[in-house]
Amino acid sequence: MSTYCQLTGATPRFGRSISHSHRRTSRRFNPNLQTRRYRIPSLGRTVKLTLSTKAIKTIDRIGIEAAVLRMRERGEAI
Protein backbone atom coordinates (compact mmCIF):
# COMPACT_ATOMS: atom_id res chain seq x y z
CA MET A 1 0.00 0.00 0.00
CA SER A 2 1.33 3.45 -0.83
CA THR A 3 2.16 5.72 2.09
CA TYR A 4 0.25 8.83 1.07
CA CYS A 5 -3.37 9.88 0.74
CA GLN A 6 -4.45 10.45 -2.86
CA LEU A 7 -6.93 13.20 -1.91
CA THR A 8 -5.26 15.19 0.88
CA GLY A 9 -1.64 14.29 0.19
CA ALA A 10 -1.07 13.25 3.82
CA THR A 11 2.32 11.58 4.24
CA PRO A 12 4.14 10.12 7.25
CA ARG A 13 5.52 12.57 9.79
CA PHE A 14 8.65 11.98 11.81
CA GLY A 15 9.35 12.63 15.46
CA ARG A 16 10.88 11.10 18.54
CA SER A 17 9.71 8.71 21.22
CA ILE A 18 10.82 9.65 24.72
CA SER A 19 11.25 6.85 27.24
CA HIS A 20 10.80 7.09 31.00
CA SER A 21 14.55 7.78 31.30
CA HIS A 22 14.22 10.45 28.57
CA ARG A 23 16.20 8.59 25.92
CA ARG A 24 15.03 9.78 22.54
CA THR A 25 14.58 7.42 19.59
CA SER A 26 13.27 8.21 16.12
CA ARG A 27 9.78 7.16 15.22
CA ARG A 28 7.30 7.59 12.40
CA PHE A 29 3.70 8.83 12.61
CA ASN A 30 1.81 7.15 9.74
CA PRO A 31 -1.52 8.48 8.46
CA ASN A 32 -4.48 6.15 8.93
CA LEU A 33 -4.75 4.93 5.33
CA GLN A 34 -7.62 2.82 4.01
CA THR A 35 -8.31 1.45 0.54
CA ARG A 36 -11.77 2.27 -0.81
CA ARG A 37 -13.55 1.60 -4.11
CA TYR A 38 -15.83 4.28 -5.53
CA ARG A 39 -18.11 4.25 -8.55
CA ILE A 40 -17.63 7.42 -10.59
CA PRO A 41 -20.57 8.00 -12.96
CA SER A 42 -18.79 10.62 -15.09
CA LEU A 43 -15.94 8.21 -15.84
CA GLY A 44 -18.28 5.25 -16.13
CA ARG A 45 -16.07 3.02 -14.01
CA THR A 46 -15.00 2.09 -10.52
CA VAL A 47 -11.72 3.36 -9.06
CA LYS A 48 -9.73 2.08 -6.11
CA LEU A 49 -8.27 4.88 -3.97
CA THR A 50 -5.87 4.92 -1.02
CA LEU A 51 -7.32 7.49 1.36
CA SER A 52 -6.84 8.72 4.89
CA THR A 53 -9.86 8.53 7.17
CA LYS A 54 -10.13 12.33 7.01
CA ALA A 55 -10.34 12.11 3.20
CA ILE A 56 -13.08 9.45 3.43
CA LYS A 57 -15.12 11.85 5.58
CA THR A 58 -14.44 14.64 3.07
CA ILE A 59 -15.76 12.48 0.20
CA ASP A 60 -18.86 11.67 2.25
CA ARG A 61 -19.41 15.41 2.71
CA ILE A 62 -18.60 16.84 -0.77
CA GLY A 63 -19.19 13.81 -2.99
CA ILE A 64 -16.90 11.71 -5.17
CA GLU A 65 -17.22 13.96 -8.25
CA ALA A 66 -15.91 17.03 -6.39
CA ALA A 67 -13.18 14.92 -4.78
CA VAL A 68 -12.02 13.67 -8.20
CA LEU A 69 -11.87 17.29 -9.37
CA ARG A 70 -9.65 18.18 -6.38
CA MET A 71 -7.37 15.21 -7.09
CA ARG A 72 -6.97 16.25 -10.72
CA GLU A 73 -6.11 19.81 -9.65
CA ARG A 74 -3.30 18.38 -7.51
CA GLY A 75 -2.06 16.40 -10.53
CA GLU A 76 -3.05 13.00 -9.13
CA ALA A 77 -3.67 10.27 -11.69
CA ILE A 78 -6.98 8.46 -11.30
N, C-alpha and C positions, 0 to 999 in steps of 0.2 A: 504494500500500500504506500502511496506517495505520502510525503510528510508535510503537505501544505493543503490548505483549503482552496478549492477552485473558485469559490465565490468571494470570500473575504481576503484571501491571500495570507491567512494566519500560518505562521511557521513556528518551529520550536524556538523557545527562548532559553537562555543559559544563565545560570546563577551558581550559588554555592550552598551546600548543606553545611550546617554548623552543628557539631556534636555537643554533648554535655560538657566536654572538656574544651570546647571552642576550637577544635580542629576544623579547618575548612577544606571541603572537597568539592570538586566541580560536579554539577548535576545539570540535567536537561529537563525543562518544563515543556512537555509535548501538548499540542492542542488535542482536544477530544474529537478525533476524526471518525466519521461514520461513512459507509458507502450506501448511497441511495439511488434508486432508479426512478426516473420521472418520465412521464409521457408528455411530449411537447407537440401540441397539435399543429403549430406553424411549420415545424420541420417534418411532421408526419412520421415520427419515429420515437423510440425510447432511448434515453441516454442514461449512462451510469456515471454518477458524480461522486467525488470524494469531498465531503463537506464537514465543517465543524458543526457542533450542535447549535451554535449561535446562527450559523448560515441556514440551517434547517428551519429554525424559527423565523428567520427573515423570509425565506421562501413561502412559509405558511402565511405570512402577513402580506407580502406584496405580490405573490404569485410566481409561477415558474417562468412565464413569458418575460416579465420585468427582470427577473434574476438572470435569464439568459442574455438579455440586453446589457446588463451590468458586466457580465463576464466577457462579452465581446468588446466592450469599451476598454477593459483591462488588457485585452489582447489574448485572452484565454481561448484555446481551441476547444470546440465542443463536438 
